[in-house]
Amino acid sequence: MVPVEIPNGIFYNGDCISGAKEHIPPNTIDLIITDPPYGINGDMLHQHYNRKEQFVVEGYVEVPESEYGEFSYKWIQEAERILRPGGSIFIVSGYTNLYHILYALRQTKLKEINHIIWKYNFGVYTSRKFVSSHYHILYYEKPGGERTFNLESRYGTDEKLPDGSSLNYQDREDVWIINREYKPGQIKNKNELPLALLIKMLQYGSNEGDLVCDLFLGGFSTAKTAIGLNRKAIGFEISNQMFETRIKEIKEIIPGNLLHTLRSPIIKEKENQGKAWTNDEIELLKNRFSQLITNNTTKKEAIKILEEELGRGRWSIEKALNKLDLDIKLKRGRLKGYQLKNDINREVTLSHFL
Ligand SMILES: C[S@@+](CC[C@H](N)C(=O)[O-])C[C@H]1O[C@@H](n2cnc3c(N)ncnc32)[C@H](O)[C@@H]1O
């Protein structure tokens, strides 16, 4: 398999299972975003509402339904091998053969992070049943390292809508409503993923300079978006026709060309954010938390107050509280009281936070 190399990418026209074995060393990929063929006998993909077939690139290679289980097992074994410890994978799947993918994942050490539902428009048209308009996105990680999850890459944790709800929370709910792109008169792959969906996975799951792999490139949309966000891309596409059409386009992509389109999250810098905890601060946290809880403040409210008082973020405070090993008793959403698990007077030292 001869690669086509561009400044931030390397692509192979061939089967991803043998190709990854031959060309990708173990533990090297930061993030995989991939959308395998669906294994649907009889091509239903053309039935999308209002689609003009002359603009759809031919050459999509399907996998027979009868082979789908073994096929899924083989490529998912490769995905596990090439991910670095802490690396993660987003797999986009329809529901017909989802069970094969879930079964294959269960035969690895990959760990589930989320099972996301992607709700889209332009579902397959039906008149005697409900219209299917969702895909599954399986978000897994390879244990053994630090997973990239950029909490505030899109919305700061303090950003609110006028009704007081958190934009960051909403963006991180596991149902994503993202429309497919309507590209009248432009060439497209049979099942091209929308840019907004890819950007979201890339922003949360990777950093600039990271190596992103797509085992099933199709229209190269993952690779194009990754390079557009200044990541490096690697991938495979078995169809010669698809590869030849799309490789020309990817050569034109200027690294980082999408960065200016990203929204800048409003991140309120906390005074002590990123700084190591001191013993005095830990003591203060312990005493103040205890005091608030004793006064019937909920844990959530107490953390909010401590965020302001300690100049630290919510996650940092939650993590610190967890490390204090508090035995928290909840009663109807309120904390009834707490004590240190083993010894209430135990001295809490900095070593608990290292
Ligand atoms: C669902 S499409 C990917 C769509 C892509 N995410 C996009 O946005 O355009 C799956 C692609 O995998 C390709 N494919 C099928 N079997 C393959 C294999 N063994 N190795 C690599 N690519 C394969 C198909 O030809 C098809 O283009």
The ligand as an SDF file (V2000), in Angstrom:
LIG
                    3D

 27 29  0  0  0  0  0  0  0  0999 V2000
  -19.7540    5.2640    6.0580 C   0  0  0  0  0  0  0  0  0  0  0  0
  -18.4680    5.5630    4.9390 S   0  0  0  0  0  0  0  0  0  0  0  0
  -17.4640    6.7530    5.6880 C   0  0  0  0  0  0  0  0  0  0  0  0
  -18.0130    8.1280    5.5030 C   0  0  0  0  0  0  0  0  0  0  0  0
  -17.0980    9.2120    5.9790 C   0  0  0  0  0  0  0  0  0  0  0  0
  -17.0740    9.2760    7.4320 N   0  0  0  0  0  0  0  0  0  0  0  0
  -17.5070   10.5430    5.4060 C   0  0  0  0  0  0  0  0  0  0  0  0
  -17.9060   11.4600    6.1750 O   0  0  0  0  0  0  0  0  0  0  0  0
  -17.4580   10.7060    4.1880 O   0  0  0  0  0  0  0  0  0  0  0  0
  -17.5200    4.1070    5.0580 C   0  0  0  0  0  0  0  0  0  0  0  0
  -16.3750    4.0370    4.0590 C   0  0  0  0  0  0  0  0  0  0  0  0
  -15.5650    2.8960    4.3640 O   0  0  0  0  0  0  0  0  0  0  0  0
  -15.0840    2.3600    3.1460 C   0  0  0  0  0  0  0  0  0  0  0  0
  -14.6260    0.9770    3.4380 N   0  0  0  0  0  0  0  0  0  0  0  0
  -15.3590   -0.1710    3.4430 C   0  0  0  0  0  0  0  0  0  0  0  0
  -14.5890   -1.2120    3.8290 N   0  0  0  0  0  0  0  0  0  0  0  0
  -13.3500   -0.7140    4.0920 C   0  0  0  0  0  0  0  0  0  0  0  0
  -12.1270   -1.2860    4.5630 C   0  0  0  0  0  0  0  0  0  0  0  0
  -12.0240   -2.5910    4.8280 N   0  0  0  0  0  0  0  0  0  0  0  0
  -11.0630   -0.4650    4.7330 N   0  0  0  0  0  0  0  0  0  0  0  0
  -11.1470    0.8600    4.4710 C   0  0  0  0  0  0  0  0  0  0  0  0
  -12.2670    1.4570    4.0060 N   0  0  0  0  0  0  0  0  0  0  0  0
  -13.3610    0.6810    3.8380 C   0  0  0  0  0  0  0  0  0  0  0  0
  -16.2570    2.4980    2.2160 C   0  0  0  0  0  0  0  0  0  0  0  0
  -15.8550    2.4430    0.8480 O   0  0  0  0  0  0  0  0  0  0  0  0
  -16.8110    3.8600    2.6260 C   0  0  0  0  0  0  0  0  0  0  0  0
  -16.2600    4.8910    1.8460 O   0  0  0  0  0  0  0  0  0  0  0  0
  1  2  1  0
  2  3  1  0
  2 10  1  0
  3  4  1  0
  4  5  1  0
  5  6  1  0
  5  7  1  0
  7  8  2  0
  7  9  1  0
 10 11  1  0
 11 12  1  0
 11 26  1  0
 12 13  1  0
 13 14  1  0
 13 24  1  0
 14 15  1  0
 14 23  1  0
 15 16  2  0
 16 17  1  0
 17 18  1  0
 17 23  2  0
 18 19  1  0
 18 20  2  0
 20 21  1  0
 21 22  2  0
 22 23  1  0
 24 25  1  0
 24 26  1  0
 26 27  1  0
M  CHG  2   2   1   9  -1
M  END
$$$$
